[in-house]
Amino acid sequence: LTWEDKHNICTGLLYLRPSMATFELLARWNLRLTRGFRRLNQGSFNDALRDMGFMVEDVEPTIKVKVLDKDAFPPGFMYFGNEYWQHLSEWQPMRSAVMIHNNYAQKTDNKVHRFRDFDLWYPTLNIENCLAEDARRLRRRMV
């Protein structure tokens, strides 16, 4: 999970371990999304977490949650900058990003444009070629 702020977890990237608590979280999230709680995806997710005691003062949560490191997995407002988040303009990452969530830009064209502006757009990278190259390297090691 990645933070938006201390009371709002971003749903742009999730790694979930299978457990009863995880299944309960997903069921609560789905219920909120499908039963007209009038919240969008991320809000419904955070409400489901709060239902399970996470981010609630003086309550022992019934689910374990760890948030991904902001330097390795920065949200878009931190990486690209955003006038609404000026208090984070001094953010200096301690490492290279592993994944950048291109949020706070609506529509695909705007996201692509922003990735291009930051030299992060590589649509011709072919995953099959990468996997084939990895397989060739592995075969060479085994010989």
SVG drawing of the C-alpha trace seen along z (x, -y; Angstrom):
<svg xmlns="http://www.w3.org/2000/svg" viewBox="-27 -25 55 52">
<polyline fill="none" stroke="black" stroke-width="0.4" points="0.0,0.0 1.1,-3.5 0.2,-6.6 -1.7,-9.6 -1.5,-11.1 -1.7,-9.6 -5.5,-9.0 -5.8,-8.0 -4.1,-5.1 -3.7,-5.1 -5.2,-2.1 -3.0,-2.6 -0.7,0.3 -1.7,3.1 0.2,6.2 -2.0,8.4 -1.1,11.6 -3.9,14.2 -5.4,14.4 -8.8,14.3 -8.3,10.6 -7.4,9.8 -10.5,11.6 -12.6,9.7 -11.0,6.4 -11.8,7.2 -15.4,8.3 -15.9,5.0 -14.4,3.0 -16.6,4.7 -19.7,4.3 -19.0,0.5 -18.5,0.3 -21.6,2.2 -24.1,1.1 -24.2,-2.6 -22.1,-4.0 -21.5,-6.9 -17.7,-6.7 -15.3,-6.1 -12.8,-3.2 -10.1,-4.7 -12.5,-6.2 -14.4,-2.9 -11.1,-1.0 -10.1,-3.4 -13.5,-3.1 -13.2,0.7 -9.8,0.4 -11.3,-1.8 -14.1,0.7 -11.3,3.2 -9.8,0.7 -6.9,-0.5 -6.2,-4.3 -8.7,-4.5 -7.4,-5.9 -7.5,-3.6 -8.7,-0.6 -6.6,2.6 -6.8,3.3 -8.0,6.7 -5.7,6.5 -1.9,6.0 -1.0,3.2 2.4,2.1 2.8,-0.9 5.4,-0.9 8.3,-3.3 7.6,-6.7 11.0,-6.9 10.7,-3.6 7.0,-4.0 6.2,-7.7 2.7,-8.9 2.5,-11.3 2.0,-14.4 5.4,-13.8 7.3,-12.7 5.9,-15.2 5.0,-18.0 1.5,-19.5 0.4,-22.9 -1.9,-21.5 0.9,-19.7 3.5,-22.5 4.4,-21.4 6.1,-18.4 8.1,-20.4 11.2,-19.9 10.9,-16.1 14.3,-14.6 14.2,-10.9 16.9,-8.8 16.8,-6.2 15.6,-5.7 11.9,-4.9 10.8,-1.4 7.4,-2.4 5.9,-5.8 2.1,-6.1 1.1,-8.6 -1.9,-9.9 -3.2,-13.5 -3.4,-13.5 -6.7,-12.7 -7.0,-11.0 -4.5,-8.7 -3.1,-11.4 -2.2,-13.7 -0.5,-10.8 1.5,-9.9 2.5,-13.5 3.7,-13.8 5.7,-10.6 7.3,-11.9 8.1,-15.2 10.0,-13.3 11.6,-10.9 9.7,-7.9 7.7,-6.8 9.0,-3.6 6.0,-2.0 8.2,-0.1 9.8,1.9 8.6,5.5 8.2,7.6 8.4,10.8 11.9,9.7 12.9,8.9 11.8,12.3 13.5,14.0 16.7,12.3 16.5,13.3 15.9,16.9 19.0,16.8 21.1,15.4 19.9,18.1 20.6,20.9 24.2,19.5 24.8,19.7 23.5,23.3 25.9,24.5"/>
</svg>
